[in-house]
Amino acid sequence: MYRVLLLNDDYTTQEFVIVVLRKYFNKSVEEATRIMLHVHNHGVGECGVYTYEVAETKVTQVMDFAANTSIRFNASWKRNRGVKNARILAQS
């Protein structure tokens, strides 16, 4: 399984992170806000855990969405202590 993570950066707005969490990860306003604040305060937050194919699709969807905005957004893949992480780099 793959974890999709949001990482803090200096470019992405808190509002954009909430939109992404609601649109692509089906989070409620309250849950999206909680995750966004966790990313803001701790540097990283989990969007969810998915199969490789679903994680890859979600990262691609978010990247495509971000490409159509003025927000700078990056994605990378990393294996961490036996757990593979799909990472979406974003600020909240």
C-alpha positions as CSV (number, residue, x, y, z in Angstrom):
1,M,0.0,0.0,0.0
2,Y,1.0,3.6,-0.6
3,R,0.5,6.6,1.5
4,V,-0.2,9.9,-0.2
5,L,1.4,12.7,1.8
6,L,1.2,16.4,1.7
7,L,4.5,18.2,2.6
8,N,4.8,21.9,3.6
9,D,6.3,24.3,1.1
10,D,6.5,28.1,0.6
11,Y,4.2,28.3,-2.4
12,T,0.9,26.6,-2.0
13,T,-1.9,28.3,-0.1
14,Q,-3.9,26.8,2.7
15,E,-7.1,27.2,0.7
16,F,-5.6,25.3,-2.3
17,V,-4.7,22.4,0.0
18,I,-8.2,22.2,1.4
19,V,-9.6,22.2,-2.1
20,V,-7.3,19.4,-3.1
21,L,-8.2,17.3,0.0
22,R,-11.9,17.8,-0.6
23,K,-11.9,17.3,-4.4
24,Y,-9.4,14.4,-4.8
25,F,-9.4,12.7,-1.3
26,N,-13.1,13.1,-0.4
27,K,-12.3,14.8,2.9
28,S,-14.9,16.9,4.8
29,V,-14.2,20.5,5.4
30,E,-13.3,19.7,9.0
31,E,-11.0,16.8,8.1
32,A,-9.3,18.8,5.3
33,T,-8.7,21.7,7.6
34,R,-7.3,19.4,10.3
35,I,-4.9,17.8,7.7
36,M,-3.9,21.2,6.3
37,L,-3.1,22.5,9.8
38,H,-1.1,19.4,10.6
39,V,0.9,19.9,7.4
40,H,1.4,23.6,8.4
41,N,2.5,22.8,12.0
42,H,4.4,19.6,11.4
43,G,5.6,19.7,7.8
44,V,3.7,16.6,6.6
45,G,0.2,15.2,6.6
46,E,-1.4,12.0,5.2
47,C,-4.2,12.2,2.6
48,G,-4.8,8.5,2.7
49,V,-3.4,5.0,2.0
50,Y,-4.1,3.4,-1.4
51,T,-2.9,0.7,-3.8
52,Y,-0.1,1.8,-6.1
53,E,-2.5,2.4,-9.0
54,V,-4.9,4.6,-7.0
55,A,-2.1,6.5,-5.3
56,E,-0.4,7.2,-8.6
57,T,-3.7,8.3,-10.1
58,K,-4.5,10.7,-7.3
59,V,-1.0,12.2,-7.5
60,T,-1.4,12.7,-11.3
61,Q,-4.9,14.2,-10.8
62,V,-3.6,16.7,-8.3
63,M,-0.6,17.5,-10.4
64,D,-2.8,18.1,-13.5
65,F,-5.2,20.3,-11.4
66,A,-2.3,22.3,-10.0
67,A,-0.8,22.8,-13.5
68,N,-4.0,24.6,-14.5
69,T,-3.5,27.1,-11.7
70,S,-0.7,29.6,-10.8
71,I,0.3,27.3,-7.9
72,R,3.7,25.7,-8.0
73,F,3.2,22.1,-7.0
74,N,5.7,19.1,-7.1
75,A,5.3,15.3,-6.7
76,S,7.8,12.6,-6.0
77,W,7.8,8.9,-4.9
78,K,9.8,7.6,-2.0
79,R,10.3,4.3,-0.3
80,N,10.5,4.7,3.5
81,R,11.3,1.9,5.9
82,G,9.5,-0.6,3.8
83,V,6.5,1.6,3.3
84,K,6.2,3.2,-0.1
85,N,5.0,6.8,-0.1
86,A,3.4,8.8,-2.9
87,R,4.2,12.3,-1.9
88,I,2.5,15.4,-3.0
89,L,4.5,18.4,-2.0
90,A,2.3,21.3,-0.8
91,Q,2.1,24.0,1.7
92,S,-0.7,24.5,4.0
